[in-house]
Amino acid sequence: DPAWPHLELAYELLVRVVSSKEVELAFLTRFITQSFVLKLLELFDSDDPREREILKLLINRIYVKFQPMRSNLRQAIQNTLLLATTENVVQNGLPELLEMLGQYIKAFQIPLKEKHQEVLTKVLLPLQKVEWLGAFHSQLLDCIKKFTEKEPGLAYEVVASLLRFWPCRMASKQVLFLSEIDDMMGIMPVADLKRLQPMLARRLASCLSNVNSDVSEKALNMWKSEKFLKMIFANCRDQLPVIISELYNNATQHWHSTVHTRTLEVLKMLMERDAELFDASSAKHRKSCEEQDRQEAL
């Protein structure tokens, strides 16, 4: 943009004025008003990443200096994020807005107030439904993790929403969702993990045999983590027959050679981990297959 050098100068001047200790706050409040800040937030939809970056710096300086504005500024950012869930239109500034919101979340006090928890449940988690999630997922995940680090019990809400919003027809989003589930399972309290057992096991099993090899490989790689294995064997043993049955189906039916190889590796690892449970699950799988063959023969 040929106008950028002039815009950049104006932005830099404004940043210096807002940051200056020599300019009295009372004077600045005559010009840095709520309506002015809202107009700045609208500019985050700019196509130019340089403009979005300097806007982020400017808004952060305003947030630090104008304490009475903080609550309204956070609400304005949240309203902009909510628009992304209701309007299926790409908004350029979402990564930057989420980065700013992540900084503000970091300062939330424990225990979290209800209105702060609602930022997670009503603003951030619905963003997982957006088709172009990949454009801002890392920033969104950073915000979500800041909440779960403060209150691990919120990891249940995160995983439950992922299972509820599961993108069955979008492989790239499924890979992102699996990564997020992997992260959350390491944080979630045991009691909450057990509540999610059946639904979580069914979803992981379906991902193991997904026709898209990227999804299958991501699901299989989760089982290579010692931490993941310990958690599953300690808290979700009842669901392992479902997983093992799907792995057997994968070993004989999946089209991708790498998926086939890794499936056999996971089966071997599970067998070595708990031979008794593995044998019982294998027998249950064989019985189910025999019953299915009998029904098909009728």
N, C-alpha and C positions, 0 to 999 in steps of 0.2 A: 504494500500500500504506500503510494508516494506521500501520503499525508502523515505517515507514522512518525517521522522525525519531529514534526510539530506537536503531534499528540503526546509523544513521549516526553517532550520538554514540559508540556502542561501538567502531565501526571507527576513527573519528578518534582516539579515546583510545589504541587499540592501535597505530596508526601513529605517534603521538607518542612512545609508550613505546619502541617498537622503534628509532625514529630518534634518540632522545635520547642524547647523549654522557655524560649524568650517570648513566644506569642501566648498571651493570656487566654485561658480556657473560655472565659466569659466572652471574649471577642470572637473566638472561633465558633461558639454556639450560635452566633447570629447567622452564620453561613452554613455550617455543617449541621443541617437539620435532618429530621427523620425522612422527609420527602426527598432530600438530596441524596441520602444514603440509599434509598430505594431505587433511585434512578441509576446509581452506580452499580447496584446489583443486576439491573437489567442489562448492563453493558457486558456482563459475563458471557452472553451468548455470541460474543464477537468471534469471527473466524480466525482472528490473529492471536496465536498463543502468547505473543509478547504483551499484548494488551491485557489478556486475562491474568498473566503473571504479575504485572504491576498493579492491577486492580486488587488482586489478592493481598499484596503488600499494603496497599492503601487502606483496605477494609480492616485488616488486622491492626494497623496503627490507630484507626478510629475506635476499634473495639477496646483497645488498651486504654486509650485516653478518655473516652466518653463513657464512663461507667453507667450512667443512667440509661444509655442507649442499648446496653448489651442484650437485655431480654428481648427487646423489639427487633434487634438485628438478627438474633438467633431465630426468632419466629419468622422473619422475612426469608431467611435462607431455607428454613423448613418448608415454607409455602412454595418456594421455587422448586424444591426437590419433589414435593407432592404433585406438582404439575406434570412431572415426567412420568408419573404412574397413571395419570388420567388422560394425558395427551400423548399419542404415539408419534412424537416428533423428537428428533435428535436435538438435544440442547448441548451446545459446545462447552459450557462452563461447569458442568456437573462435577468433573474431577476436582477442579479448584474449589468449588463450594464445599465438597465433602472434606477436602483437606483442611479447610478453615473450621468446619464443624467439628472435625476430629480434635483440633487443638482446644476447642471450647469444651468438648466432652471430657477431655483429660482433667479439666479443672472442677468437674462436678464432685460434690462431696458425698461420702459414704455415711450412712445408707442413702441410696439414690431416692430422690423425691419422685412421687408418682408422675409428675409432669415431665421429669427427665427420662423416666422409663418409657414414657409414651413416645419420646423421640425415636427410640429403638423400634417399638412395636407398631407405631402408626406412620412413621416416616421412612425409616431406613429399611426395614424388612420388606415392605411392599415394593421397594425399588428392585428387588430380586425378580419381579415379574417382567421388568422391562426387556424388550427384545435385544436392545443394544447394550446389555449389561457388561459385556467385555470391555467397553470403552471406559468404564469407571469402576470396575469390580475391585481392583486393588485398594482404591481409596475407600470404597464402601466397606470392605472387609476390615480395614484398619479401624473405622469407626465402630463397627460391631464388636471387634475384639476389645476395644477400650471399655465398652459396657460390660462384657463378660469377665474381664479382668477385675472389675470393681465388684461385680456380683455374679459369680459363676452360675447361679441358678437360672440366669437369663439365657444360658446356652440352650436350655430346653426349648424356649420360645423360638430361638434361631433355627434349630434343627426341625422343629415341628413346622415352621413356615416353609423351609426348604422342601420338605416332603409334600406339603400342601400345594406349593407352586411348581412342582416338578415339571421341567420342560421336555416332555416325552418326545417331541419332534425336533429338538434342537440339541445336537450332540455337543456342540461347543459349550453350551450353558450347562449341560449335564456334567461335563468335566469340572467346571467351576464349582458346581454344587457339591460334587464329591470331595473336592479339596476343602471346601468350607466345612462339610460334615466331619472330615478327618480332623480338622483343627478343633472343632467344637467338642468332639468326643473325648479329647484330652482334658477338657475343662469341666465338662458337665458332671454334676454330682451323681453318684451311683444310683440313687433312688430314681432320679429323672431318666437316666439311661434305661433302667428296667421298664419304665412306663412306655418308652418308645420301642421296646424290643421287636414286637411283631411287625409293625409298619416299617421300621428301619431295616429289618432282615429281609423283608420282601423286596424292598427297593434295591438294596445292595445285591441281592441275588439276581434281580432282573438286569442290573448293570453288568454283572459278570458275563452274561450271555448276550449282551447288546450287539446287534449286527454291526454297529460302528466300532471299529477296532480301537479308536482312541478312548472311548468310554469303557470298553472292556479292559483295556490295559491299565487305565487309571484305577478301576475297581480292584483289579488283581494286585496292583502295586501297593494298595493299602494293607494287604495281608502280609507284606514283607516287613512291615514295621513291628518290632518286638513290643513296643508300647501298645499298639493296636491289638496285637494278638493277646497279650496279657489281659487287656480290658475285656475283650470278647469272651475269652475262656473263663474269666472270673465272674462276669455279669450277664452274659447272653448265651450260656451253654444250650439252653432249650431251643434256641433258634439255629444252631449249627447244622442240624439235619437238612434244613431248607437250603442252606448255603452249599453244603457238600453235594446235595442232589443236583443243584444247578451246575456245580463244577464238573460233575460226571457228564451231564448233558453237553457242556462246553467241550470236554475232551473228545467227544465223539462227533459233534455236530458243527462246531464253529468253523467258519471258512478261512479265518486268518491264521497263518502258521505261527506267528509270534504269540498270539493269544493262546493257541493250542499248547505251545511249549510252556508258557508261564502258568497255564492252568494245571498242567501236570506237576510243575514245581510246587504250586500251592497245595495240591492234594497230598504230595509227598510230605510237605512240611506239617500239615494238619495230622497226618497219620503218625508221624514221629512225635508230635506234641502230646497226643492222647489217643493211643491205639484202641482202647476200649470204646471210647466215644465214637471214633472214626468207624470202627467195625459195626457198631450198632446203627449208625447213620447210613452206612453202605448197605446193610441188610434191609433197612427201611426203604432205601432207594430202589433196590432190586425188586422188592415186593410191590412197590408202586408201579414199576415198569411192567412187571408180569401181569398185574391187574389191568393195566391200560391195554396191553397186548390182547388179553382175553376179551375185553370189551370191543376192541376193534375187529376181532375175529367173528363176533356175533353178527 
